[in-house]
Amino acid sequence: MQDKEWEDNQREIKEINRLREERQKEGSKRQLEEAAAKRIKTTMIGAIASIEDKFGFLWNFGNPETNDEKEAYQVFQDIRHDILEKGNKQIRDLTGDLQNYTVTFNKFKTHFIFKKLGE
């Protein structure tokens, strides 16, 4: 009777561990998706900021007054829109690509080995 209970207990422990590992893998994948998306967004915003820093004088740094400044500002807005659209498409594509992978976060793990006294 005790052997049956012990075997049932072991099966239950294995199932709990399997479910925990599955949840951990899904969490790892979500964490990777979020980190990658954040890096892509940072790249997009950095590119836009660089354009604005180097060429902002052409549109009076967001306060266009003349027709030429207004036209330059509209070109900048179009470029900004294109950068954001292309970056967001890459984020969507990456998210789709990651669905094809099993991801495991390599964090610090401690394994305890139990031995009977006298072994």
Contacts in CASP RR format, 6 or more apart in sequence:
PFRMAT RR
TARGET T0000
AUTHOR 0000-0000-0000
METHOD contacts of the structure
MODEL  1
MQDKEWEDNQREIKEINRLREERQKEGSKRQLEEAAAKRIKTTMIGAIAS
IEDKFGFLWNFGNPETNDEKEAYQVFQDIRHDILEKGNKQIRDLTGDLQN
YTVTFNKFKTHFIFKKLGE
24 104 0 8 1.000
24 105 0 8 1.000
25 102 0 8 1.000
25 103 0 8 1.000
25 104 0 8 1.000
27 105 0 8 1.000
28 103 0 8 1.000
28 104 0 8 1.000
28 105 0 8 1.000
29 98 0 8 1.000
29 101 0 8 1.000
29 102 0 8 1.000
29 103 0 8 1.000
31 105 0 8 1.000
32 98 0 8 1.000
32 103 0 8 1.000
32 105 0 8 1.000
33 94 0 8 1.000
33 95 0 8 1.000
33 98 0 8 1.000
36 91 0 8 1.000
36 94 0 8 1.000
36 98 0 8 1.000
37 91 0 8 1.000
37 94 0 8 1.000
37 95 0 8 1.000
40 87 0 8 1.000
40 90 0 8 1.000
40 91 0 8 1.000
40 94 0 8 1.000
41 87 0 8 1.000
41 91 0 8 1.000
44 83 0 8 1.000
44 84 0 8 1.000
44 87 0 8 1.000
47 83 0 8 1.000
48 80 0 8 1.000
48 83 0 8 1.000
48 84 0 8 1.000
51 76 0 8 1.000
51 79 0 8 1.000
51 80 0 8 1.000
52 61 0 8 1.000
52 76 0 8 1.000
55 72 0 8 1.000
55 76 0 8 1.000
56 62 0 8 1.000
56 76 0 8 1.000
58 68 0 8 1.000
58 69 0 8 1.000
58 72 0 8 1.000
58 73 0 8 1.000
58 76 0 8 1.000
59 69 0 8 1.000
59 70 0 8 1.000
59 72 0 8 1.000
59 73 0 8 1.000
59 76 0 8 1.000
60 69 0 8 1.000
60 73 0 8 1.000
62 73 0 8 1.000
64 70 0 8 1.000
64 72 0 8 1.000
64 73 0 8 1.000
END
